[in-house]
Amino acid sequence: MPREFSRKRRVSEQIQRELAQLIAKELSDPRVSLVTISEVRLSRDLAYADVAVTRLGARREESQQTVSALNHAARYLRGLLGRSLALRSVPVLRFHYDERFERSDRVCHLIDEAVAEDQARHRD
């Protein structure tokens, strides 16, 4: 009987939960306030974790600064993760800006424009 969740998926979800708490509680840098971790992708050997983040209500430049601050604090966060996770080795953390929210806003805006344009044509 196959497992419902793979180990890789369970570990990535656990890292996501723990990192969200650690960033909120342990980092005092104002650039990392209101950070959302949308996804943690682990390498096959669980040696690297690519963490997709975005900052709520921030412009792209501010979010890029947030990513830089998180990458600067990655070793510190990895050490804290090692204390809270029951893993033989904690993956190296690499933070990346998640463009999905920005893209979804852009698509919603384009759809709204297309609907409004279509309604304007049918009124004529």
ABEGO torsion letter per residue (X at the ends): XBBABBAAAAAAAAAAAAAAAAAAAABABAAABGBBBABBBBBAAGABBBBBBBBBGBBAAAAAAAAAAAAAAAAAAAAAAAAABBBABBBBBBBBBBAAAAAAAAAAAAAAAAAAAAAAAAAX
